[in-house]
């Protein structure tokens, strides 16, 4: 089990854990290029089919397609096996159709943009230096402000 996955299960046992869709698609694109060549209709067609299956929530079809690949040499065969193992280990974390139907994001782009907005715009300005405690405090306040919970935050502070 990966370190990140273990930390997630330890600290957020009831959270939905998912593999970023873009990350999973990168694996498919790379293995497709190794087997079919870096460009051309064969790799594009294979990748598009696997992308559609993965987005539809059918990881088993994707794994079956990976198993059917004919690697041109042993090193590509090893890469195919590694990719297959990745999809087998993470199958339960790739239920994209279910999550999209629930209104969840299946890519990390939204989170990354939020971090850039929240952290970058406030903590990374010219000449700023922060302790961990100070950065955490200001980020907490920034989260309250951006989420529209500023008044609630101060009402709870007064009560405490």
C-alpha angles and dihedrals in degrees: 000000000000121000092242093049091049092050090049093052092045098049102024105031094159096045123107109249117204139171111239106258093225090053092052090048090052089059091052094046093049094049091045091054091050093053102035102026131264096282141016142079096290096060092040093050093046093047094047091051092050092045091053092048093048093048089048088057098250104129091157091064089050091051091048089052091050090051090052093056116114107217114213093219142007096265091055088046089057090050090050091052091048091051092047090052090050092054093044093051093046102037093114090051093056103066092129099156091054093049095045088051087054091053095252125142114244097193131065095228094097092050093046091050090049091052091049090051097042100038106021098049093048110028103032101057120131114290097003120142122183138188114219090250093050093045092050091049095050092044090053090053091046091051090052092050097046093044093051093245097115096114092045090052093054093044089055092046092055091048092051 
